[in-house]
Amino acid sequence: MTCSNNILYNSTKEEVSSTLKKELTLFEKFMEAGFTVVEFNKVLRHPYHIVTPSPWPFFVSLSVFNFVVAFIGYMHNLVPYKIFFFFFTLLVLVWCVGNWFYDIIIEGTFEGKHTLKVQDGLRLGMILFIVSEVMFFVSFFWAYFHSSLAPSIFIGGVWPPAGIQPLNPLHLPLLNTIILLTSGASVTVVHYAMCYPGGSKWIKANYYLLITVLLGVLFTLFQLYEYKHAPFSIIDNIYGSVFYMSTGFHGFHVLIGTVFLFVCFLRMINHHFMSDHHVGFEAAAWYWHFVDVVWLFLYLMVYWWGS
C-alpha cells in the first residue's frame, strides 16, 4: 500500500502513518464489497505507473549481446568450446528475460499497478514491437523478390535457380499452413471466451489455449522434419539462403509465441486474468496472429509461387 508522492514528500512521519492506516482500512472495505485490487487503484490512485528501478533491462541487453557474439562464433568456429559457450549464453538470456517478465507479472497481477492507462501503454508498446517485426520480415521478402523477379545469369537466369528442386507446396507446407491457421482460430476462441467473466467459458478457454500450444509444437516438429529432408541446404545459392533465413526466423518466432502462450496458459489456470484485465494474453494473441499472417505470405510467395 502506498500513498501519493505529495503526501510522502510534504508530510511528517505521523501524517504519513495516519494516511496509510486510513487507506488500508478503506482498502479492506473495498475488498469486502467485492472490488478487485485493480478497481481500487482506478478509484484512489493516479492512472500512471511509476516504474520500480530494475536491473533486468541492462542484463537482458548484455545477455543479448553475448548471445549474438556466441552465435557468430559458433557459425564461424571462432571460439573454443563453441557449443558450450552458445548454450550457456542462451540459458543466461532466457533466465534474465524470465526474471524480468516475472517482475512484470507480479506488478500487474498482485500489486495492482497495471491500471487502464498503463494497459494502454503496454498495448501500444506491443503494437510498435510487432511493427518492427514486420519490417524485419520485409527485408527477407525484399531479398526474395529482388532475386526471383529478375534472376541473375549466375543462377541460370531462371527461378528457382538451376539445380534447385523446390519443395512441393501441396505436401508438408500445406499441412503446416492448416495447422497454423487452426491455431489462430483457436486462440481467437480463447480471446472471445476471456471477455466474459467467469463460468464455463473460462474452462473452455483453458482447453482451447492448450490446443493452440500443442498445435504450435506440432508446427515446429513438422518444420524440423521438412528441413531434415529438404533436397537443398542454406548454402545452395540465393534460393537456399533466403528460404532458410525467412522460414527459419519464422519458425523461431513460432517457438517464442508457443512459449508465450504456454506461460499464458499457466497464468490462466492460476487465475491471473480477468475479463477486463488480460493484457499479457492480448499481447500473446496479437503476436500469434502476426506469426500466422507472415506464414501465409511465406506459403503463397516462397512455397507456392516460388515453386
Secondary structure, 3 states (H helix, E strand, C coil): CCCCHHHHHHCCHHHHHHHHHHHHHHHHHHHHCCCCHHHHHHHHCCCCCCCCCCCHHHHHHHHHHHHHHHHHHHHHCCCCCHHHHHHHHHHHHHHHHHHHHHHHHHHHHHCCCCCHHHHHHHHHHHHHHHHHHHHHHHHHHHHHHHHHCCCCHHHCCCCCCCCCCCCCCCCHHHHHHHHHHHHHHHHHHHHHHHCCCCCHHHHHHHHHHHHHHHHHHHHHHHHHHHHHHCCCCCCCHHHHHHHHHHHHHHHHHHHHHHHHHHHHHHHHHCCCCECCECHHHHHHHHHHHHHHHHHHHHHHHHHHHCC
